[in-house]
């Protein structure tokens, strides 16, 4: 527009205006040369972006993609239920995806209980019978048990017989009579009788000796009465214990014999019963562990929500970032291609108003366009025939 001047003849237009017209025609030429590449690029990106978006993204959001994958015979020879070992099973991709979104375990999602029976696989009762049979066949042989040898029995019997105390009857009779051999009181009485018959010079001495004897007897009774009574009790206790010693020894030996016979007769059964009780306790531990393992395996192990989240993230990246950008790209190129034809027509129309013409085909001012000396008679005129 800066180089264009309406008052200038087309054959005398400036170089700037002529360059503008040439650029218009160059644009038209480049459009014809390379527009097919642009169209081909739009076509390829449209086919890829549009179809993939409709086939994948839209069908994913409407769950039609999973319904398509669940169609029997879509992939020849592929059956998800048969692959998991479930004859006539109903496992499909839609159900797996929904279960994984609810953070279910693979055991629940894939219905593995239909192909693998944990109750049969982890049922230890099938082994309990074998264990019981093997345990019943087990023969427990023990070496002879001897609590007391014959020599030890003889020693105990001899000791019980030799342990009998002597006869304490004379001693007890002596203790019952008096501590001393004679009675001090009787002696004191005799001294008093002698004092009455004796003279005055020894009378007082005899009475004094009689009093001392009575005091001595009183002191002896006070000092030795308790000890003598204790001694009597101890003697009686020794006599009663010694009398039972032999009987107790024989009773103990009889109990030892009974114990030895019981051990020889029942020891194998006792060991077997206690071993079986211990084995049952171990089996209870195993059952508790197996119950815990089954609950963990079916309820906690291998939760598949991360798998569903991964698929959702892949769908979001593919559809929201890659395909949306690709579709925006071909859509923009499509509009460019659509406006390419009007731009070519407009460029061709505008080019003749900018380019320098070899022959002027527009005559706005005849006096300006035609030189004065031009002979108008040379211009042919239309005429009518008579």
C-alpha positions as CSV (number, residue, x, y, z in Angstrom):
1,X,0.0,0.0,0.0
2,X,2.9,2.4,0.6
3,X,4.2,2.0,-2.9
4,X,0.8,2.2,-4.6
5,X,-0.4,5.4,-6.3
6,X,-3.7,5.5,-8.1
7,X,-2.7,8.4,-10.3
8,X,0.2,6.4,-11.8
9,X,-0.4,4.3,-14.9
10,X,-0.2,0.5,-14.4
11,X,2.8,0.4,-16.8
12,X,4.6,3.0,-14.7
13,X,4.0,1.6,-11.2
14,X,6.9,1.7,-8.7
15,X,9.2,-1.1,-7.9
16,X,7.8,-1.3,-4.4
17,X,4.3,-1.8,-5.7
18,X,5.6,-4.3,-8.3
19,X,7.4,-6.3,-5.6
20,X,4.2,-6.5,-3.6
21,X,2.4,-7.9,-6.6
22,X,5.2,-10.4,-7.2
23,X,5.0,-11.5,-3.6
24,X,1.3,-12.1,-4.0
25,X,1.9,-14.3,-7.1
26,X,4.8,-16.0,-5.3
27,X,2.5,-16.8,-2.5
28,X,0.0,-18.3,-5.0
29,X,2.8,-20.3,-6.6
30,X,4.0,-21.7,-3.3
31,X,0.4,-22.4,-2.3
32,X,0.0,-24.6,-5.4
33,X,3.3,-26.3,-4.9
34,X,3.1,-27.1,-1.2
35,X,-0.6,-27.1,-0.4
36,X,-0.8,-30.8,-1.0
37,X,1.7,-31.4,1.7
38,X,-0.4,-29.3,4.1
39,X,-3.5,-31.2,3.1
40,X,-1.7,-34.5,3.5
41,X,-0.5,-33.4,7.0
42,X,-4.0,-32.3,7.9
43,X,-5.4,-35.6,6.7
44,X,-2.9,-37.8,8.5
45,X,-3.2,-35.9,11.8
46,X,-7.0,-35.9,11.5
47,X,-7.1,-39.6,10.8
48,X,-4.8,-40.4,13.7
49,X,-5.9,-37.9,16.2
50,X,-9.6,-37.9,15.5
51,X,-10.0,-41.6,15.2
52,X,-7.8,-42.5,18.1
53,X,-9.6,-40.0,20.3
54,X,-13.0,-41.4,19.3
55,X,-11.9,-45.0,19.5
56,X,-9.9,-44.8,22.7
57,X,-10.8,-41.7,24.8
58,X,-14.5,-41.5,24.1
59,X,-15.0,-45.3,24.4
60,X,-12.9,-45.4,27.5
61,X,-15.0,-42.7,29.2
62,X,-18.3,-44.4,28.1
63,X,-16.9,-47.9,29.0
64,X,-17.6,-49.0,25.5
65,X,-13.9,-50.0,25.1
66,X,-14.2,-52.5,27.9
67,X,-17.4,-53.8,26.4
68,X,-15.6,-54.3,23.1
69,X,-12.7,-56.1,24.9
70,X,-15.3,-58.3,26.6
71,X,-16.8,-59.3,23.3
72,X,-16.3,-63.1,23.0
73,X,-14.1,-64.0,20.0
74,X,-12.7,-60.6,19.5
75,X,-9.2,-62.0,19.8
76,X,-9.2,-65.5,18.3
77,X,-8.2,-68.1,20.8
78,X,-8.2,-65.7,23.8
79,X,-10.5,-66.3,26.7
80,X,-9.7,-64.6,30.0
81,X,-11.7,-67.0,32.1
82,X,-10.0,-70.1,30.5
83,X,-6.6,-68.4,30.9
84,X,-7.3,-68.1,34.6
85,X,-8.4,-71.7,34.8
86,X,-12.1,-70.9,35.3
87,X,-14.4,-73.0,33.2
88,X,-17.5,-71.1,32.5
89,X,-16.2,-68.1,34.5
90,X,-17.5,-64.6,34.1
91,X,-14.3,-62.7,34.5
92,X,-14.0,-59.7,32.1
93,X,-12.0,-56.5,31.7
94,X,-14.9,-54.3,32.8
95,X,-15.4,-56.1,36.0
96,X,-11.7,-56.2,36.7
97,X,-11.4,-52.4,36.1
98,X,-14.4,-51.7,38.4
99,X,-13.1,-53.9,41.1
100,X,-9.6,-52.3,40.9
101,X,-11.2,-48.9,41.2
102,X,-12.7,-50.0,44.5
103,X,-9.2,-51.2,45.7
104,X,-10.1,-54.8,45.7
105,X,-7.5,-57.6,45.8
106,X,-6.5,-59.6,42.8
107,X,-7.9,-62.7,44.6
108,X,-11.4,-61.1,44.6
109,X,-11.0,-59.3,41.2
110,X,-9.9,-62.4,39.2
111,X,-12.2,-64.8,41.2
112,X,-9.2,-67.0,41.9
113,X,-11.2,-69.0,44.4
114,X,-12.9,-70.7,41.4
115,X,-9.6,-72.0,40.1
116,X,-7.6,-72.4,43.4
117,X,-9.4,-73.6,46.5
118,X,-7.6,-72.4,49.5
119,X,-9.7,-74.5,51.8
120,X,-8.4,-77.6,50.1
121,X,-4.9,-76.4,49.5
122,X,-4.4,-75.2,53.1
123,X,-6.5,-77.7,54.9
124,X,-4.2,-79.5,57.3
125,X,-7.0,-81.9,58.3
126,X,-6.1,-84.1,55.3
127,X,-2.6,-84.5,56.8
128,X,-3.9,-85.0,60.3
129,X,-5.2,-88.5,59.4
130,X,-1.8,-89.5,58.1
131,X,-0.1,-88.0,61.1
132,X,-2.4,-89.9,63.4
133,X,-1.9,-93.2,61.6
134,X,1.9,-92.8,61.7
135,X,1.7,-91.8,65.3
136,X,-0.4,-94.9,66.2
137,X,2.1,-97.1,64.5
138,X,4.9,-95.6,66.5
139,X,6.3,-98.1,69.1
140,X,7.9,-96.5,72.1
141,X,10.4,-98.8,73.9
142,X,12.0,-97.8,77.1
143,X,14.8,-99.3,79.0
144,X,13.9,-101.0,82.3
145,X,13.3,-98.5,85.1
146,X,14.6,-99.4,88.6
147,X,13.8,-97.0,91.4
148,X,15.5,-99.1,94.1
149,X,17.8,-102.0,93.7
150,X,17.5,-105.1,96.0
151,X,20.6,-104.1,97.9
152,X,19.1,-100.6,98.6
153,X,15.8,-102.3,99.8
154,X,17.8,-104.5,102.2
155,X,19.7,-101.5,103.5
156,X,16.5,-99.6,104.2
157,X,14.9,-102.6,106.0
158,X,18.1,-103.2,108.1
159,X,18.3,-99.6,108.9
160,X,14.6,-99.6,110.1
161,X,15.2,-102.6,112.2
162,X,18.5,-101.4,113.6
163,X,17.0,-98.0,114.4
164,X,14.8,-99.4,117.2
165,X,15.6,-97.7,120.6
166,X,16.4,-99.5,123.8
167,X,13.8,-100.2,126.5
168,X,13.2,-96.9,128.4
169,X,10.8,-98.4,130.9
170,X,13.3,-98.6,133.9
171,X,14.4,-95.0,133.1
172,X,10.8,-93.8,133.0
173,X,10.1,-95.6,136.3
174,X,13.1,-94.0,137.9
175,X,12.1,-90.5,136.6
176,X,8.6,-91.1,138.0
177,X,10.0,-91.9,141.4
178,X,12.5,-89.1,142.1
179,X,15.5,-87.4,140.6
180,X,17.7,-88.6,143.4
181,X,18.1,-92.2,144.5
182,X,16.6,-91.5,147.9
183,X,14.0,-89.0,149.0
184,X,15.5,-85.8,150.5
185,X,12.3,-85.0,152.4
186,X,12.5,-88.4,154.1
187,X,16.1,-87.8,155.0
188,X,15.2,-84.3,156.3
189,X,12.5,-85.9,158.5
190,X,14.9,-88.5,159.9
191,X,17.4,-85.7,160.7
192,X,14.7,-83.8,162.6
193,X,13.9,-86.9,164.5
194,X,17.6,-87.4,165.4
195,X,17.8,-83.7,166.4
196,X,15.0,-84.3,169.0
197,X,17.0,-87.2,170.5
198,X,20.4,-85.6,170.2
199,X,22.0,-83.1,172.5
200,X,21.7,-79.4,172.3
201,X,25.1,-79.0,170.8
202,X,24.2,-80.9,167.5
203,X,20.4,-80.4,167.6
204,X,20.5,-77.0,165.8
205,X,23.0,-78.4,163.2
206,X,20.7,-81.3,162.4
207,X,17.7,-79.1,162.1
208,X,19.7,-76.7,159.9
209,X,20.7,-79.6,157.7
210,X,17.1,-80.8,157.5
211,X,16.0,-77.3,156.3
212,X,18.8,-77.2,153.7
213,X,17.7,-80.6,152.5
214,X,14.1,-79.4,152.1
215,X,15.3,-76.3,150.3
216,X,17.5,-78.4,148.1
217,X,14.6,-80.7,147.3
218,X,12.4,-77.7,146.5
219,X,15.1,-76.2,144.2
220,X,15.6,-79.5,142.4
221,X,11.9,-79.9,141.9
222,X,11.7,-76.4,140.5
223,X,14.7,-76.8,138.2
224,X,14.3,-80.3,136.9
225,X,10.6,-80.8,136.8
226,X,10.1,-79.1,133.4
227,X,13.2,-80.8,131.9
228,X,12.2,-84.2,133.2
229,X,8.7,-83.7,131.7
230,X,10.2,-82.8,128.4
231,X,12.6,-85.7,128.6
232,X,9.7,-88.0,129.3
233,X,7.8,-86.6,126.3
234,X,10.8,-87.0,124.0
235,X,11.3,-90.6,125.2
236,X,7.7,-91.4,124.5
237,X,8.0,-89.7,121.0
238,X,11.1,-91.7,120.2
239,X,9.3,-94.9,121.3
240,X,6.2,-94.2,119.2
241,X,8.3,-93.1,116.1
242,X,10.6,-96.1,116.4
243,X,7.6,-98.4,116.6
244,X,6.3,-96.9,113.3
245,X,9.7,-96.7,111.5
246,X,9.7,-100.3,110.3
247,X,6.1,-100.1,109.1
248,X,6.7,-96.8,107.3
249,X,9.8,-98.2,105.7
250,X,7.9,-101.2,104.4
251,X,5.1,-98.9,103.2
252,X,7.6,-96.7,101.4
253,X,9.1,-99.8,99.8
254,X,5.7,-101.0,98.7
255,X,4.9,-97.6,97.2
256,X,8.2,-97.7,95.3
257,X,7.3,-101.1,94.0
258,X,3.9,-99.9,92.9
259,X,5.4,-96.8,91.3
260,X,8.0,-98.9,89.4
261,X,5.3,-101.3,88.2
262,X,3.1,-98.3,87.1
263,X,6.0,-96.7,85.2
264,X,6.8,-100.0,83.5
265,X,3.2,-100.5,82.5
266,X,2.0,-96.9,81.6
267,X,5.2,-94.9,80.8
268,X,4.9,-95.6,77.0
269,X,1.3,-94.5,77.0
270,X,2.0,-91.4,79.1
271,X,4.8,-90.4,76.7
272,X,2.6,-91.1,73.7
273,X,-0.4,-89.1,75.1
274,X,1.8,-86.2,76.1
275,X,3.5,-86.2,72.6
276,X,0.1,-86.3,70.9
277,X,-1.1,-83.4,73.1
278,X,2.0,-81.4,72.1
279,X,1.4,-82.3,68.4
280,X,-2.3,-81.1,68.7
281,X,-1.1,-77.9,70.1
282,X,1.3,-77.5,67.2
283,X,-1.5,-78.3,64.8
284,X,-3.7,-75.6,66.4
285,X,-0.8,-73.1,65.9
286,X,-0.7,-74.1,62.2
287,X,-4.5,-73.7,61.8
288,X,-4.3,-70.3,63.4
289,X,-1.5,-69.3,61.0
290,X,-3.3,-70.7,58.0
291,X,-6.5,-68.8,58.9
292,X,-4.5,-65.6,59.2
293,X,-2.7,-66.3,55.9
294,X,-6.0,-66.9,54.1
295,X,-7.5,-63.7,55.4
296,X,-4.4,-61.7,54.4
297,X,-4.2,-63.3,51.0
298,X,-7.9,-62.8,50.1
299,X,-8.3,-59.4,51.8
300,X,-5.0,-57.5,51.8
301,X,-2.4,-58.9,49.4
302,X,-2.0,-57.4,45.9
303,X,-4.6,-54.7,45.9
304,X,-5.0,-53.5,42.3
305,X,-6.1,-49.9,42.8
306,X,-2.6,-48.7,41.7
307,X,-3.2,-50.6,38.4
308,X,-6.5,-48.8,37.8
309,X,-4.9,-45.5,38.7
310,X,-2.1,-46.2,36.3
311,X,-4.6,-46.9,33.5
312,X,-6.4,-43.7,34.3
313,X,-3.2,-41.7,34.3
314,X,-2.2,-43.2,30.9
315,X,-5.7,-42.3,29.6
316,X,-5.4,-38.7,31.0
317,X,-1.9,-38.2,29.5
318,X,-2.8,-39.7,26.1
319,X,-6.2,-38.0,25.7
320,X,-5.9,-34.7,27.6
321,X,-2.4,-33.8,26.7
322,X,-1.2,-35.6,23.6
323,X,-4.4,-36.2,21.5
324,X,-6.0,-32.9,22.5
325,X,-2.9,-31.1,21.4
326,X,-2.7,-33.1,18.2
327,X,-6.4,-32.4,17.4
328,X,-5.9,-28.7,18.1
329,X,-3.0,-28.8,15.7
330,X,-4.8,-30.5,12.8
331,X,-7.9,-28.4,13.4
332,X,-5.8,-25.2,13.1
333,X,-4.1,-26.5,10.0
334,X,-7.5,-27.5,8.6
335,X,-8.7,-23.9,8.9
336,X,-5.5,-22.7,7.3
337,X,-6.1,-25.1,4.4
338,X,-9.7,-24.0,4.2
339,X,-8.8,-20.3,3.9
340,X,-6.0,-21.1,1.5
341,X,-8.3,-21.1,-1.6
342,X,-9.9,-17.7,-0.8
343,X,-6.4,-16.3,-0.1
344,X,-5.2,-17.5,-3.6
345,X,-8.1,-15.9,-5.3
346,X,-7.7,-12.7,-3.4
347,X,-3.9,-12.7,-4.0
348,X,-4.5,-13.1,-7.8
349,X,-7.1,-10.4,-7.8
350,X,-4.8,-8.0,-5.9
351,X,-1.7,-8.8,-7.8
352,X,-2.8,-7.0,-10.9
353,X,-3.4,-3.8,-8.9
354,X,0.2,-3.9,-7.6
355,X,2.3,-5.3,-10.4
356,X,3.7,-3.2,-13.1
357,X,1.8,-4.0,-16.3
358,X,3.2,-4.3,-19.8
359,X,0.0,-3.1,-21.4
360,X,-2.5,-0.9,-19.6
361,X,-6.0,-2.4,-19.7
362,X,-7.7,0.3,-17.7
363,X,-8.5,3.7,-19.2
364,X,-9.8,6.2,-16.7
365,X,-8.8,9.4,-18.5
366,X,-8.7,9.1,-22.3
367,X,-6.9,12.4,-22.7
368,X,-4.3,11.2,-20.3
369,X,-3.9,7.8,-21.8
370,X,-3.9,8.8,-25.5
371,X,-1.2,11.1,-26.9
372,X,-2.6,14.2,-28.7
373,X,-1.0,13.4,-32.0
374,X,-2.7,10.0,-32.2
375,X,-4.8,9.8,-35.3
376,X,-8.3,8.7,-34.2
377,X,-9.2,8.0,-37.8
378,X,-6.9,4.9,-37.6
379,X,-9.1,3.4,-35.0
380,X,-11.6,1.1,-36.7
381,X,-15.2,2.0,-36.1
382,X,-18.2,-0.2,-36.2
383,X,-20.5,0.5,-39.2
384,X,-23.8,-0.9,-40.3
385,X,-24.4,-2.5,-43.6
386,X,-27.0,-1.1,-45.9
